[in-house]
Amino acid sequence: MAGTTTAPRTGAAGQVDGVRRPVLRVVQGGAADKPAPGRVAPARAGGAARPARPAPRAVEEAGIRGLRLTRRGRVVVWALGLLLVAGVGGAAWSAQADGTAGGVVVVRHVVEPGETLWAIADRAAAEGEDVRDVVLELMRLNDLPSGDLLAGQTIVVPAR
């Protein structure tokens, strides 16, 4: 039959001549059934559209949509939590004293005009003690940035 054409045979939804082809349909329905704006939902073989996947209830109630924590994220959160607990516990452990330490017995001294830190350290040094060490101790005890003193300034001197 030379001039005769046959129309393609259509069977189930999306099939032409036995070959399955995708069919797209625009579907209207409730909020859960709606695809994203401007998108077309693919049709199922039975003719019904696939509903959109709802957000997890707890996330939706919190007002955070689409937030998910991966396995790696959960590991990082746990690790940070453990570091925080260890840091707080470590600070408490590091504050423990080894025992009772003897404090330095000091006397107050008012600096006279012309008096130097070296002269005060020389008088305060014990027999055989290096005066340089005593000068450094005086600077540490009085929180002095240098060895300069002013007349009338009150400093503490170790009593020996």
C-alpha positions in Angstrom: 0.0 0.0 0.0 2.0 2.7 -1.4 0.4 5.9 -0.1 -1.0 4.6 3.2 0.5 5.7 6.5 -0.4 4.2 9.8 -0.8 6.3 12.9 1.5 5.3 15.8 -0.1 3.0 18.3 -0.4 4.4 21.8 -0.7 2.1 24.8 -0.2 2.9 28.5 0.7 6.5 29.6 4.1 7.4 28.0 4.3 4.5 25.6 4.4 5.0 21.8 4.8 1.8 19.7 5.9 -0.1 22.7 8.7 2.3 23.6 8.3 4.0 26.9 9.0 7.7 26.9 8.8 10.2 29.8 5.7 12.2 30.1 5.6 15.5 32.0 2.4 16.9 33.4 1.6 20.1 35.3 -0.2 19.1 38.6 -2.2 21.3 40.8 -3.0 20.2 44.4 -2.3 20.9 48.1 0.8 22.4 49.4 2.6 19.1 49.8 1.6 18.1 46.2 2.9 21.3 44.6 6.2 21.2 42.8 8.5 24.2 43.2 7.4 27.3 41.3 8.2 27.1 37.6 8.9 23.4 37.7 6.9 20.6 36.1 6.2 17.5 38.1 7.0 14.2 36.3 3.9 12.0 35.9 3.8 8.5 37.4 2.8 5.5 35.3 -0.5 5.3 37.1 -1.2 8.9 36.2 -0.8 10.4 39.8 2.0 12.9 40.5 4.6 12.1 43.1 4.1 14.3 46.2 6.9 16.6 47.3 9.0 15.2 50.2 7.8 17.0 53.4 10.4 18.6 55.7 11.1 16.9 59.0 8.7 17.9 61.6 11.2 19.1 64.3 13.1 21.2 61.7 9.9 22.7 60.4 8.7 23.6 63.9 12.0 25.3 64.7 11.5 27.5 61.6 14.6 26.2 59.9 13.7 24.7 56.6 16.0 22.4 54.7 18.7 22.3 57.4 20.3 18.9 57.8 23.4 17.7 59.6 25.6 15.2 57.8 27.5 12.5 59.6 30.7 14.6 59.3 28.8 17.5 60.9 27.6 15.4 63.8 31.2 14.2 64.4 32.4 17.8 64.4 29.7 18.9 66.9 30.5 16.0 69.2 34.2 16.7 69.0 33.7 20.4 69.9 31.5 19.4 72.8 34.1 17.0 74.2 36.8 19.6 73.8 34.7 22.1 75.7 34.0 19.7 78.5 37.7 18.8 78.6 38.7 22.4 78.7 36.4 23.3 81.5 37.5 20.2 83.5 41.2 20.9 82.7 40.9 24.4 84.0 39.6 23.1 87.3 42.3 20.4 87.6 45.1 22.9 86.8 44.1 25.1 89.7 45.1 22.5 92.3 48.1 23.3 94.5 50.9 20.9 95.1 51.0 21.7 98.8 51.5 24.6 101.1 54.2 26.9 99.9 55.9 29.3 102.3 55.3 32.9 101.4 57.9 35.6 101.4 57.9 37.7 104.6 58.2 41.3 103.6 58.5 44.7 105.2 57.4 48.1 103.8 60.2 50.5 103.0 59.7 54.2 102.0 62.4 55.3 99.5 64.6 58.2 100.7 65.9 60.8 98.3 69.1 59.5 96.5 68.4 55.9 97.5 68.7 53.3 94.7 67.3 49.9 94.2 70.8 48.4 94.2 71.5 50.0 97.6 68.3 48.6 99.1 69.0 45.2 97.6 72.6 45.3 99.1 71.2 45.9 102.6 68.4 43.2 102.1 70.8 40.5 100.7 71.6 37.6 103.1 75.2 36.6 103.8 76.7 35.1 100.5 73.6 36.0 98.4 74.2 37.7 95.1 72.9 41.3 95.1 71.8 41.0 91.4 69.4 38.2 92.4 67.9 40.3 95.2 67.5 43.3 92.7 65.5 41.0 90.4 63.4 39.7 93.3 62.6 43.3 94.4 61.6 44.2 90.9 59.3 41.1 90.7 57.8 41.6 94.2 57.0 45.3 93.5 56.1 44.8 89.8 58.6 47.4 88.7 59.3 47.7 84.9 62.8 49.1 85.6 65.2 49.8 88.5 64.2 53.5 88.8 62.7 54.6 92.1 61.2 57.9 93.2 61.7 59.5 96.6 58.7 58.8 98.8 57.7 55.6 96.9 56.7 52.7 99.1 58.1 49.3 98.2 58.2 45.9 99.9 61.5 44.3 100.8 62.1 40.7 101.8 62.8 40.5 105.6 65.9 38.4 106.2 
